[in-house]
Amino acid sequence: MQSVDEFYRLHVVKRKRLGLPVQARIYFRRLHPMIIESGPGFVGMVRAGHLPVAAAIFITDDKTMMHKDGASDPSALGLRPNDFLFFNAL
């Protein structure tokens, strides 16, 4: 659940920066047991030191991987954390 909470913190920053409504935390908390804990999905995370700077939720099956949602810390974009995240997820 910690990875979902860390993702959610970045998600809130992203949505507020874009002027979009923030999805409810309960939505992502319910994804955890249904998708992540049970196996067909995962949270990808990039850290700079101990601080999460990019995260994404992926849902998978035998042949497909879908990017559900992603977020990153705008102050860390110079590190290209999203490129690193997707390169390693794929």
N, C-alpha and C positions, 0 to 999 in steps of 0.2 A: 504494500500500500504506500510505502514511502516514495517509490518512484512516481506513482500517480500524483501524490501531493506535491512533489517537486515539479512535475510537469504542469500541474494546475497553477502554481505560482507564476511560472513563465507565461502560461496561457492568459492569466489575468492582465499581466503587463502588456502583452501583445494586443489583446482586445481593446484595452483602454487607450493605448497609443493610436490605434486605428479608428477610435471612436465607435466601436461596435459593442453591442451588449455582451456581457460575459456569460458563458454557459454555466449552469448551476454545477457546483462542486459534486452534488449527489449523482449527477449523470456520470461523471468520471469515476466516482467511487463505486458505482454499480458495474461499470465496465470491468473493474479489477477482478472480481470473482468470476464473472461470466466469460470474459475474453482472455485476460492476462493470466490469471492464476490457473485456469483450466487448460491452457495450452495453445489455443489458436491465435494468440497475439502477444505482443511484448511492448515495453516502453524502451525506446532507445534514448540514451542520455550521453551528453558530452559535458565534461567538467573542465574548468580551468582551476586547477588546484582542487579544493573541496567544493567549489561553488558551481552548481549546474548552470550552464550557459546556453544549452540547446537541448530540446527534448521532442520526441515525437511518439505517437502511438501508432503501431502497425498491427494489422490483422492479417493472418495468413491462413492458407490451406495448402494442399499438396502442390498446387501449380501457380498460385497467385499470392502476391503480397500487396496489401492496400495500405496506403498512408491515410489514417483516419484524421489526424490533426497534428500540428507541430507548432512550436513556439521557441523563441530564443530571446536572450537578453540583448537589447539593442547596443549596449555599451561594449559587447564582446563580438560584434559582427566583423570587426577587423581580423579576428582570429579565424574566420570562415568556419564556425562550428557546424553549420548546417551542411556544408559540403562534406565535412568529415563524418557527420552522422549518417548521411545517406550512402556515402561510399561504403561504410562499414556495415550498414543494415543490409545492403544488397549483396 
